[in-house]
Amino acid sequence: MKNLRIKLLLSLIAFAVILVAVISYVNRQILVADIEKQVAMNKVLIENHILTDMQTIDNAHFYFDKNMSEKMEQELRNLKNYLDHSYIETHLFLPYEAETVRGESSKRVVYVKFVNFTKIEALQKNTQQFWILLTIALLTSFIMLLVINKILSKTIHLATFDPLTGVYNRATYIRKIDNLLRKRKMNVPGLLLIDLDNFKQVNDQYGHVEGDHILIETALILKRVVKNNGFVVRFGGDEFAIVLYDTTEQHMQQIAEGILTQIRTVQYEGRTSEKWSVLSVSMGGSLYLAEDTEMSLFERADKALYQSKNAGKDQYSSYQEVAADNHYKI
């Protein structure tokens, strides 16, 4: 459940960041294109305005003063750009000849300087908009997570846990044990199957509500015994299981004896001892073997469980004991 929330949050954040980045990039490209187009138009308008009453010439070189220095000539021939922290100056020289002869001033050069302040300000504003959009997107993602979590929390809980007892259901058991076996290193997992004997008699004699109470109390007993050594599962009806993360035959035997002891204590000392009196618990367990799958491990534990039932119920059997019997093979 917690991992699902984290994955959902990371997915929403990643989606928000990518979306904002794409939108900002496209918007920035459009903005730059529009600015450059406008700048080009402005340049043309300025040049046309300056040259309105001037004669157009093809080559300014013929109008340069003979005494003009080489440095000045080079500046007149070339476009000079200064780049410093995205600040750009464009220097342009427009040659023209006055319509009225004015001596040496008849032929002149108009100096025009263009700066990109407008472009810089627009891009800075665009950058600020990006961070604002990103902040809004992240906040929206967090709010969406809260809404989705509220909407799906009940569904996720029902898909993960048994609604009556609060322990894991069979679907979660399959996922968790497959993951446990796949990532196993030096640890030896174990599976313990538990069945309440004569449970149908409780439902028939005391009603299904009382039967539900017994199932709930059974799940609590199993969780108390197993602690952090594994997790409890309810397959359905009166069938439970315990998956142990790392165990031995002796440890599994101790877990089973702890369950039997607590169930018997409830039978004889609890306030509901009368309803528990017709019940008993049969258990069967098996350890992980090399190349085991969930199915093969379950099949061995199931054989051990039915050995307990056939031997008189109210007991625990390990598959190792069952395998020693001539009726079964390892």
C-alpha positions in Angstrom: 0.0 0.0 0.0 2.8 2.4 1.0 4.9 1.5 -2.1 1.9 2.0 -4.3 1.3 5.5 -2.9 5.0 6.4 -3.5 4.9 5.1 -7.0 1.7 7.0 -7.7 3.2 10.2 -6.3 6.4 9.8 -8.3 4.4 9.1 -11.5 2.3 12.2 -11.0 5.3 14.4 -10.3 7.2 13.0 -13.4 4.1 13.6 -15.5 3.7 17.1 -14.2 7.4 18.0 -14.8 7.4 16.5 -18.3 4.2 18.3 -19.2 5.4 21.7 -17.9 8.8 21.2 -19.6 7.2 20.4 -22.9 4.7 23.2 -22.7 7.4 25.7 -21.6 9.8 24.6 -24.4 7.2 24.9 -27.1 6.0 28.3 -25.7 9.6 29.5 -25.5 10.3 28.5 -29.1 7.1 30.2 -30.3 8.1 33.3 -28.2 11.6 33.5 -29.6 10.3 33.0 -33.2 7.8 35.8 -32.7 10.4 38.1 -31.1 12.9 37.5 -33.9 10.2 38.1 -36.5 9.1 41.3 -34.8 12.8 42.5 -34.5 13.3 41.8 -38.2 10.2 43.8 -39.1 11.3 46.6 -36.8 14.7 46.7 -38.4 13.2 47.0 -41.9 10.8 49.7 -40.7 13.7 51.7 -39.1 15.9 51.3 -42.2 13.1 52.3 -44.5 12.3 55.3 -42.4 15.9 56.4 -42.3 16.3 56.0 -46.0 13.0 57.5 -47.0 14.4 60.5 -48.8 17.8 58.9 -49.6 19.0 57.4 -52.8 19.5 53.6 -52.7 23.0 52.5 -53.5 24.3 49.0 -54.2 27.7 49.3 -52.6 28.6 51.7 -49.8 32.3 51.3 -50.6 32.1 53.9 -53.4 30.9 56.5 -50.9 33.5 56.1 -48.2 35.8 59.0 -47.7 39.2 58.4 -49.2 40.9 59.5 -46.0 38.8 57.1 -43.8 41.0 54.8 -41.7 41.2 51.1 -42.3 39.6 50.5 -38.9 36.6 52.6 -39.7 36.3 50.9 -43.1 36.3 47.5 -41.4 33.6 48.6 -39.0 31.5 49.9 -41.9 31.8 46.6 -43.8 31.1 44.2 -40.9 28.4 43.6 -38.4 29.7 43.9 -34.9 28.1 41.9 -32.1 28.8 42.0 -28.4 27.7 39.1 -26.3 27.8 39.3 -22.6 25.4 37.4 -20.4 22.9 37.1 -23.3 23.1 40.9 -24.0 23.6 41.5 -27.7 24.3 44.7 -29.5 23.9 44.8 -33.3 25.6 47.8 -35.0 24.5 48.7 -38.5 25.8 51.4 -40.8 23.5 52.6 -43.6 25.1 54.6 -46.4 23.1 57.2 -48.3 23.5 60.3 -50.4 21.5 63.4 -49.8 19.3 64.6 -52.7 20.6 68.1 -52.2 24.3 68.5 -52.7 25.9 69.7 -49.4 29.5 69.5 -50.1 31.3 66.8 -48.1 28.2 66.1 -46.1 26.2 65.1 -49.2 27.4 61.5 -48.7 26.8 60.3 -45.3 26.7 57.1 -43.2 23.8 56.6 -40.7 24.8 54.6 -37.6 22.0 52.4 -36.1 22.4 50.3 -32.9 19.9 47.5 -32.1 19.8 45.9 -28.6 17.9 42.8 -27.5 16.5 44.2 -24.2 13.0 43.3 -25.3 14.0 39.7 -26.1 15.9 39.3 -22.8 13.0 40.6 -20.8 10.5 38.4 -22.6 12.7 35.3 -22.0 13.2 36.2 -18.4 9.4 36.5 -18.0 9.0 33.2 -19.8 11.5 31.6 -17.3 9.5 33.0 -14.4 6.3 31.6 -15.9 8.0 28.2 -16.2 8.8 28.0 -12.4 5.3 29.2 -11.6 3.8 26.6 -13.8 6.0 23.9 -12.3 5.1 24.9 -8.8 1.4 24.8 -9.7 1.8 21.4 -11.4 3.6 19.9 -8.4 0.9 21.2 -6.0 -1.7 19.9 -8.4 0.0 16.5 -8.5 0.0 16.3 -4.7 -3.7 17.3 -4.5 -4.5 14.7 -7.2 -2.6 12.1 -5.2 -4.7 12.9 -2.1 -7.9 12.7 -4.1 -6.9 9.5 -5.9 -5.7 8.0 -2.6 -9.1 8.8 -1.0 -11.0 7.4 -3.9 -9.0 4.2 -4.3 -7.9 3.6 -0.7 -10.9 1.4 0.0 -10.6 -0.5 -3.2 -6.8 -1.0 -2.7 -7.4 -2.2 0.8 -10.1 -4.7 -0.3 -7.8 -5.9 -3.1 -5.0 -6.4 -0.5 -6.6 -7.6 2.7 -9.3 -9.9 3.8 -12.3 -7.6 4.7 -13.3 -9.7 7.7 -10.1 -10.5 9.5 -7.8 -7.8 8.2 -5.0 -10.2 7.2 -3.7 -10.6 3.6 -6.0 -12.3 1.1 -5.0 -15.0 -1.4 -4.2 -12.6 -4.2 -1.7 -10.7 -2.0 -0.3 -14.0 -0.7 0.5 -15.1 -4.3 2.2 -11.8 -5.1 4.2 -11.7 -1.9 5.3 -15.3 -1.8 6.3 -15.2 -5.4 8.4 -12.2 -4.7 9.9 -13.8 -1.6 10.9 -16.9 -3.5 12.3 -15.0 -6.5 14.4 -12.7 -4.3 15.5 -15.3 -1.9 19.2 -15.4 -1.1 20.4 -17.4 2.0 17.1 -17.4 3.8 14.8 -20.4 3.8 11.1 -19.5 3.6 8.4 -21.8 5.0 4.7 -22.2 4.6 2.3 -23.2 7.3 -1.3 -24.1 6.4 -3.9 -23.8 9.1 -7.5 -25.2 9.1 -10.2 -24.8 11.8 -11.7 -28.2 12.3 -15.5 -28.4 12.7 -16.0 -24.8 11.9 -19.2 -25.5 10.0 -20.7 -26.8 13.2 -20.1 -23.5 14.9 -22.0 -21.7 12.1 -24.8 -24.2 12.2 -25.1 -24.1 16.0 -24.3 -20.5 16.9 -24.9 -18.6 13.7 -22.6 -17.0 11.1 -22.0 -13.9 13.2 -20.4 -15.9 15.9 -18.5 -17.8 13.3 -17.1 -14.5 12.0 -16.0 -13.5 15.5 -14.1 -16.8 15.8 -12.4 -16.2 12.5 -11.4 -12.7 13.6 -10.0 -13.9 16.9 -8.1 -16.7 15.1 -6.5 -14.2 12.8 -5.4 -12.1 15.9 -3.9 -15.2 17.5 -2.0 -16.1 14.4 -0.6 -12.5 14.1 0.4 -12.5 17.8 2.3 -15.8 17.4 4.0 -15.0 14.1 5.0 -11.4 15.0 7.6 -10.1 12.5 8.8 -13.5 11.4 6.3 -13.6 8.5 2.7 -12.7 7.5 -0.7 -14.2 7.9 -3.1 -15.0 5.1 -6.8 -16.0 4.9 -7.6 -18.1 1.8 -11.3 -18.1 2.6 -13.7 -19.8 5.0 -11.7 -21.3 7.9 -8.5 -21.7 5.9 -5.5 -19.7 7.0 -1.8 -19.7 6.2 1.4 -18.3 7.6 4.4 -17.5 5.4 7.7 -17.3 7.3 10.5 -15.3 5.8 13.4 -17.4 7.1 12.8 -20.5 9.2 13.8 -24.1 10.1 11.9 -27.2 10.9 12.4 -26.6 14.6 11.2 -22.9 14.4 8.2 -23.9 12.4 7.4 -26.5 15.0 7.6 -23.8 17.7 5.3 -21.5 15.8 2.7 -24.3 15.4 2.9 -25.3 19.1 2.4 -21.6 20.0 -0.8 -21.5 17.9 -2.1 -24.7 19.4 -1.4 -23.5 22.9 -3.2 -20.2 22.4 -6.2 -21.8 20.7 -6.5 -24.3 23.5 -6.3 -21.5 26.1 -9.2 -19.8 24.4 -11.2 -23.0 24.3 -11.0 -23.6 28.1 -10.5 -20.2 29.6 -12.0 -17.6 27.2 -15.4 -16.0 27.6 -16.4 -17.7 24.4 -15.1 -21.1 25.4 -18.4 -22.8 24.7 -18.3 -21.9 21.1 -14.6 -22.8 20.8 -15.1 -26.1 22.5 -16.2 -27.9 19.3 -13.2 -26.5 17.4 -9.7 -27.7 16.9 -6.8 -26.7 14.7 -5.0 -28.8 12.1 -1.7 -27.6 10.6 0.8 -28.7 8.0 4.1 -27.1 7.1 6.9 -27.3 4.6 10.2 -25.6 4.1 11.5 -24.1 0.8 13.4 -26.5 -1.4 15.7 -25.7 -4.3 13.8 -24.5 -7.4 10.5 -24.3 -5.5 7.6 -22.4 -6.8 4.6 -21.2 -4.8 2.6 -24.2 -6.1 5.1 -26.9 -5.3 5.6 -25.4 -1.8 1.9 -25.2 -1.2 1.3 -28.8 -2.4 3.8 -30.2 0.1 2.3 -28.1 3.0 -1.1 -29.2 1.9 -0.1 -32.9 2.2 1.2 -32.2 5.6 -2.1 -30.6 6.6 -4.2 -33.5 5.5 -1.8 -35.8 7.4 -2.8 -33.9 10.6 -6.5 -34.2 9.7 -6.2 -37.9 9.0 -4.2 -38.5 12.2 -7.0 -37.1 14.4 -6.8 -33.3 13.9 -5.7 -30.8 16.6 -2.1 -31.2 15.7 0.8 -30.1 13.5 2.6 -32.2 10.8 5.6 -31.3 8.8 6.2 -32.5 5.3 9.4 -34.0 6.4 7.4 -36.4 8.6 4.9 -37.1 5.8 7.7 -37.8 3.3 9.1 -40.4 5.6 5.8 -42.3 5.3 5.5 -44.9 2.6 2.4 -43.3 1.2 4.3 -40.2 0.0 7.5 -39.6 -1.9 9.9 -36.7 -1.4 
